[in-house]
Amino acid sequence: MGDPAINHTGPAAATATEHRLDNGLRLVLSQDHLTPVAAVSVWYDVGSRNEVAGRTGLAHLFEHLMFQGSAQVKGNGHFELIQGAGGSLNGTTSFERTNYFETMPAHQLELALWLEADRMGTLLAALDEESLENQRDVVKNERRQRYDNVPYGTAFERLMALAYPAGHPYHHTPIGSMADLDAATLADAQAFFRANYAPDNAVLSIVGDIDPEQTLAWARKYFGSIPVHGGKLPLRDASLPDVMGTQLREVVREDVPARALMAAYRLPQDGTRECDAADLAVTVLGNGMSSRLYNRLVRRDRTAISAEFGLMRLAGAPSLGWMDVKASGGTEAPQIESAIDEELARLAADGPSPEELERAQAQLEREWLDRFATVAGRADELCRYAVLFGDPQLAFSAVSRILAITAAEVQAVAAARLRPDNRAVLVYEPASPPGAAAAPGRDGQEGAGQEGAGQKEAGR
């Protein structure tokens, strides 16, 4: 079949072999015999960045439709068969990919592969107006529950629209707009499937207690005959200047429990050393109760009840540094903003201390280890690096790259990017007295699980 395996050894003796089927499907296998389970992950190289104007939300809507049956599996059969075999499953959509995944008892691996192949190859046989209307309503209700009718629910959507200008592929979030969801037709969904849900636009990773030869044979048996569709639209240009050049600002008056100041900074693209340095910078500033912003705003000044700063890594556009501060009492936003700018300027001028850098690297190393601790997490990471960077083996060395970053590099990215003229700011002003609880944070990913596709989750 012309698919010689490549075998690299990574941390914790983890290895992966790579294969490519004749139809272009990339396959990544990794053995882990610690427990008798196997994880299957399929990443399609399509997300909300692939959508066109007037049809936002189509990638997420279609992810739900993938749980509505295929030629050999009717209705909710995908859920019923996986869960009946003792497995778990889900799917999520982000800006840059859509993924589907199962974790199975090892002896049920063939079932999961057959199911994934059936919907990759034959979903159009089951896609009709009834299933489209069913899942359109589910996604619209999800938008109401997670965006429109919760405190701070539209913050992520508003900040993306500010940080990435109109017409940019990342200007809108994966959930899409109500108007565009209503406008989506069956023909739109069918065309979207033909263009994007094809073997040469996907990576299949299988990790766990597997026999590689048998697993490869099953993959060839079930996926090998699926045809390539063609017709995928080329990605639109997502390049932007490193710095916004001005501070963009929006004030929102809503019924929220506390005044909030949120900010989005344009940071280096994922896959670069500068992005790893930026990850460490925001970790020093806002990851946990030992961070600079928490110590300054919550512990010392007592102007905030929470202060967080994190990085949303993006491979096709500048990444997004997301800051979220909830004010305490009657503290005004300018007071908080002034303190934030002082802390950012201090990091840019002096860099992190040796202790801060070590702690930040340890935090990111722990997060990496947490992802690799399960077969499902490892399968997901292998797919991520294969789809976004072309090399699944990079997953094994990701933590080594983080640990190699120096304090000088962290200081440099802070000075270059964490500046007032490189942020979009959103200020929430309460329209009524404090009361309700704050909404959970957001990660740029929409999900499909048991509570949605016949019901559907929120995903990484």
Order of alpha helices (4+ residues) and beta strands (2+ residues): beta-beta-beta-beta-alpha-alpha-beta-beta-alpha-alpha-alpha-alpha-alpha-beta-alpha-beta-beta-alpha-beta-beta-alpha-alpha-alpha-alpha-alpha-beta-beta
